[in-house]
Every structure is written in structure tokens, then in C-alpha cells.
Amino acid sequence: MAKSIYDILDDLNTETSVPGNGTVAHSLPRELLPTAEQFENGPALVAWSEEQGITHAVLQKGVQKFLIELRATFKAVKKDETWSLASGQKAVDDASWKVTSRPNVKKSDEDVARAYLDSLSPEARAAFLGMAAK
């Protein structure tokens, strides 16, 4: 499962697909990125970018990314629909800037069970697993 931007900003570890080398794990330098807490808090993110002296660059990158998204929005069409200039323009006209929010990750049953088992003492775990086998 892909890590969220918040997880990457917290630990600075990620994986990148490299042609001819598959997926390669690597780390990112802290001085280039805010913490997850700074990223999700507007004033803190601005303060971080100002402290780094990169506010203009950060804003430019954001505008550049949004422009690319708008162009993708313009040409996007659902499988069962036919693209038209009017529908493409309406999609762009309806677009808006949105703040990125932390994903609401729902744990799988397996994750919940593993967390529960990990919380048990060895004796309690043995007793629980013995009951589950019956």
C-alpha cells in the first residue's frame, strides 16, 4: 500500500520506481521538506517556507502542479461519455483549490486483530489462541 504524504513527511522514507531497477527505497532530506504537522497547518507551512527562504518557490511549484491538474481535468472523460470542448471547459471552470487532508485510513480486520494480539501478554495470547483453535 502506498504511503501517504503525511507518513513520508514524518519519516522521510519512500520508494520510487526506477526504470531498469524496479522499486528503490530511499530517504529524502529534511531541509527540503516540512514536517507533516507543518504541511497540514497553513500558517505553520508558510512560516516553514519563510524560515527556509523558499516561499516564492513553494508557491510557484503549487501553481505549476495545479496548472498541470487543470489541463488533465480539461481532457478527462468517463469511459461511457464522449469528450467535448464544452464539457472539458465546464470541468476546468468548476475546479477549485483544495487543502490536502490526512487520509482517513480504515484498518483492515487483520490489522485490528494483529494489534490486539500484540497488546496481549504472552500468557494471554497463548490462552486466546488456544480458545480460537477450539
C-alpha positions as CSV (number, residue, x, y, z in Angstrom):
1,M,0.0,0.0,0.0
2,A,1.3,3.5,-0.9
3,K,2.4,5.7,2.0
4,S,0.5,8.9,2.4
5,I,2.3,12.2,2.0
6,Y,1.9,12.7,5.8
7,D,3.7,9.4,6.5
8,I,6.5,10.3,4.2
9,L,6.9,13.8,5.7
10,D,7.1,12.2,9.1
11,D,9.8,9.7,8.4
12,L,11.3,10.9,5.1
13,N,11.4,7.3,3.8
14,T,9.8,6.5,0.5
15,E,10.1,4.2,-2.5
16,T,10.5,5.3,-6.1
17,S,10.2,3.2,-9.3
18,V,13.4,3.5,-11.3
19,P,13.5,2.1,-14.8
20,G,15.7,-0.9,-15.0
21,N,16.0,-1.1,-11.2
22,G,12.4,-1.7,-10.0
23,T,11.2,0.0,-6.8
24,V,14.0,1.5,-4.8
25,A,13.7,2.5,-1.2
26,H,15.4,5.8,-0.3
27,S,15.2,8.8,2.1
28,L,14.5,12.4,1.5
29,P,16.5,15.3,3.1
30,R,14.6,17.0,6.0
31,E,15.9,20.5,4.9
32,L,13.9,20.3,1.7
33,L,10.5,19.3,3.2
34,P,8.3,20.4,6.1
35,T,7.1,18.0,8.8
36,A,3.6,16.5,8.4
37,E,2.3,18.9,11.1
38,Q,3.7,21.9,9.3
39,F,2.2,20.6,6.0
40,E,-1.3,20.3,7.3
41,N,-1.3,23.7,9.1
42,G,-1.4,26.7,6.7
43,P,0.3,29.3,8.9
44,A,2.9,26.7,10.0
45,L,3.6,25.8,6.4
46,V,4.1,29.4,5.4
47,A,6.3,30.0,8.4
48,W,8.4,27.0,7.5
49,S,8.8,28.2,3.9
50,E,9.7,31.7,5.1
51,E,12.3,30.3,7.5
52,Q,13.8,28.4,4.6
53,G,13.7,31.4,2.3
54,I,11.7,29.4,-0.3
55,T,8.1,30.8,-0.1
56,H,8.2,32.0,-3.7
57,A,9.5,28.7,-4.9
58,V,6.9,26.7,-2.9
59,L,4.1,28.9,-4.3
60,Q,5.4,28.5,-7.8
61,K,5.6,24.7,-7.5
62,G,2.0,24.7,-6.2
63,V,0.7,26.8,-9.1
64,Q,2.6,24.7,-11.6
65,K,1.2,21.5,-10.2
66,F,-2.3,23.0,-10.2
67,L,-2.0,24.1,-13.8
68,I,-1.0,20.5,-14.8
69,E,-4.0,19.2,-12.9
70,L,-6.3,21.7,-14.7
71,R,-5.0,20.5,-18.1
72,A,-5.6,16.9,-17.1
73,T,-9.1,17.8,-15.9
74,F,-9.8,19.5,-19.2
75,K,-9.1,16.4,-21.3
76,A,-10.5,13.8,-18.8
77,V,-13.7,11.9,-19.9
78,K,-15.5,9.0,-18.4
79,K,-15.4,5.7,-20.3
80,D,-19.1,5.9,-21.3
81,E,-19.1,9.6,-22.3
82,T,-17.8,11.5,-25.3
83,W,-15.4,14.4,-24.7
84,S,-16.4,17.8,-25.9
85,L,-14.9,21.3,-25.6
86,A,-17.9,22.4,-23.6
87,S,-17.6,19.5,-21.1
88,G,-13.9,20.0,-20.8
89,Q,-14.2,23.7,-20.2
90,K,-17.0,23.2,-17.7
91,A,-14.8,20.7,-15.7
92,V,-12.0,23.3,-15.6
93,D,-14.4,26.1,-14.7
94,D,-15.8,24.0,-11.8
95,A,-12.3,23.2,-10.5
96,S,-11.1,24.8,-7.2
97,W,-8.1,24.9,-4.9
98,K,-8.4,22.4,-2.1
99,V,-6.4,21.8,1.1
100,T,-4.9,18.3,1.4
101,S,-6.3,16.5,4.4
102,R,-4.9,13.4,6.2
103,P,-6.4,10.3,4.8
104,N,-9.0,8.6,7.0
105,V,-7.4,5.2,6.9
106,K,-9.6,2.3,7.9
107,K,-7.7,-0.6,9.4
108,S,-8.4,-4.0,7.9
109,D,-9.7,-6.7,10.2
110,E,-6.3,-8.3,10.0
111,D,-4.6,-5.1,11.2
112,V,-7.0,-4.8,14.1
113,A,-6.5,-8.5,15.1
114,R,-2.7,-8.1,14.9
115,A,-2.8,-5.0,17.0
116,Y,-5.0,-6.8,19.6
117,L,-2.7,-9.8,19.7
118,D,0.3,-7.6,20.0
119,S,-1.2,-5.9,23.0
120,L,-1.7,-9.2,24.9
121,S,0.8,-10.6,27.3
122,P,2.4,-13.9,26.1
123,E,0.2,-15.9,28.5
124,A,-3.0,-14.1,27.5
125,R,-2.0,-14.5,23.8
126,A,-1.5,-18.3,24.3
127,A,-4.8,-18.6,26.1
128,F,-6.6,-16.6,23.4
129,L,-5.1,-18.6,20.5
130,G,-5.9,-21.8,22.3
131,M,-9.5,-20.7,22.5
132,A,-9.5,-19.7,18.9
133,A,-8.3,-23.2,17.9
134,K,-11.2,-25.0,19.6
